[in-house]
Amino acid sequence: MPKMKTNRAAAKRFKKTGGSRIKRATAFRRHILTKKSSKRKRHLRAPAYVESANIKAVEKRLLPYG
């Protein structure tokens, strides 16, 4: 039987942390930044994590054997 493949789209979007949380990018940081305040943009820089309700689905895509 061939190896199972990790979903590459998910691998590019999510990273697993040392504490077994899953880090993700924050939305609303890509474009149309002129109308957003500096404070808002600064807070969007902070790391975001996948919610507990979605962790199983993301892990299934990232780690097919785990």
Residue pairs with C-beta under 8 A, 6 or more apart in sequence:
4 64
4 65
5 64
6 61
6 62
6 63
6 64
7 61
7 62
10 58
10 61
10 62
11 62
13 24
13 25
14 22
14 23
14 24
14 50
14 58
14 62
15 22
15 23
16 22
16 23
16 62
16 63
17 23
21 49
21 50
22 49
22 50
22 55
22 58
22 59
22 62
23 47
23 48
23 49
23 50
24 48
24 49
24 50
25 48
26 44
26 45
26 46
26 47
26 48
28 36
28 44
29 41
29 44
29 45
33 41
50 58
59 66
